[in-house]
Amino acid sequence: MTINRGNNLRLRDLLATGAVISGLLGSCLSSAQAAPAVSSAANSDDLRVESYVLPVGAAKPSLEELQSGRGVQRLQELARQAEPGVGLAAETVGPAASYTPVSDRDSGTELPAQDERAAPAEPTPTAPEPARTMTFNECKKGLGSDKAFFIKSRFAVCNGASFLQTWVRNNRPVGESMFNVRVVGTIAKNSRTIDFRYYFTDFETSGTTGAAAMPITTKGSIPKSWPAGARYTRGGNKPGTKTFAELKALRTFHETVTAKPGQGSSGATDLLFAVYEPVISYSPPAGWTLTGALGGKLFMLAPRWETATYLANSTGGGNPEKKGAATFSYVPTLTLSAKEGALERAEAQHIRQAFLNPQDTKPYMSAKKVPGQTAKDPLHRTVSAKRNEDNRKAAVKQCKRYWGSNYTNGGKKECDEYPFASTYEGAAEPDYDADAKKFNFSAKPIAKDDNKAGGLILKSFYAKNRILDGMDDGFIVKIVG
């Protein structure tokens, strides 16, 4: 959804003159001019509903503050705060990342209790299983009052919005109503079905309103697919249009979206990208005129489907219609531990040095800045055996250059490299890309067991997070401890 300069100018002009129109999290909401006054059956009062879309969880002004005039400016400021949320999450990868501007607001990331990975009890080190469920409370806590998205994993994400209505008679606020919407998207292991659960909560009214009878419509839109023309199977119990009072009683419902294999890009990967937008809209009850934001589109992270042969379920267990799986197309994080006792500790310490003190790493390069530290500059996996081997050879060459031919110390050490040999950004990148910076990597002999442990964790991370080969996917690295 493109937000052009004209729309932005119109929005600022309307806000400057007191009209209220706000966007949310990548929404390009229809601006509506104030409709002619509607007369009630009993009298000729001017009855209108001024609608606002605010960041979810934002503290709204009270009816008394609006009536005194003190709350109007704060309400308009909250609406403006929602505008920078326009766009997809900064972590989005693939073609959807260029579909609409990236949100200026940060995403919430996995809960702190899951942020650090302890050394595994089993002898074989492995990456943790990514979360595939999310409760309403986790979503609420993760979004807080200022986050545009909450990303628990690339299989469990959520976002939301607050919808506020002020009820005005003859230009004086007489009532206020609101409700919050949060949408949680989850994907089961090796499944092509995405479940979107909608939570309508925090219904409030004060003063005189017609809120109870206000119709509210919920839709799930897929405005764009890559390649175009893909078809999706919908399920669930999404209710369509319900009144404010009915939704208050219903509270939650869900919609499922499934894409069959064979609709993606040519080749074995069969890669299909899309954008799914939960759309909330409403209309005024009889006798009232609605002005301002007529609803909101809550941008979810773009879903993706594939059947990569090097990932699990590539055959569907004998059922061709179930092969492959879905994910949300965002950059996940590989967590490595530098804590004492962690099996991969030496590798984690090496990577931390490359992040924090690149000038002290080998080979020397004055402007060295290794990738993989932020979502804007991720690492990209390669499954090419030749490129993996070329990366390793280029790294080993530097280990021999700086530590001598016996850098292994009799086989006790191995040449560790970052970025990893299994990425396009590995040590041999300049041999494949003339624009790549030479020596923008770090090589260092580390304990053989630590190097092996780091490699096993990376391999399992690729598999569990369904990391694809190429530039349409990516990941970053975080060192803890």
Secondary structure, DSSP 8 states (H G I E B T S, - for coil): ----HHHHHHHHHHHHTT------TT--------------SS----EEEEEEEE-TT-----HHHHHHTHHHHHHHHHHHHHGGG-SB-TTB-SGGGGTS-B-SS-EE-S-GGGSS----SSSS-----------HHHHHHHHTTT-SEEEEETTEEEEEEEEEEEEEETTEEEEEEEEEEEEEEEE-TT-SEEEEEEEEEEEEEEES--GGG-EEEEEEEEEEEESTT---EEEE---SEEEHHHHHHH-EEEEEEE--TTSSSSSTT--EEEEEEEEEEE---TT-EEEE--EEE-----EEEE--TTSTTSSGGG-GGG-SEEEE-B--EEEEE-STT-TTHHHHHHHHHHHH-GGGSSS--TT---S-SBTTB-B-B---HHHHHHHHHHHHHHHHHHH-TTTTTTTTEEEEEES-TTBTTSTTHHHH-TTS-TT-SEEEEEEHHHHHHHHHHHHHHHHHTT--BSTT--BEEEEE-
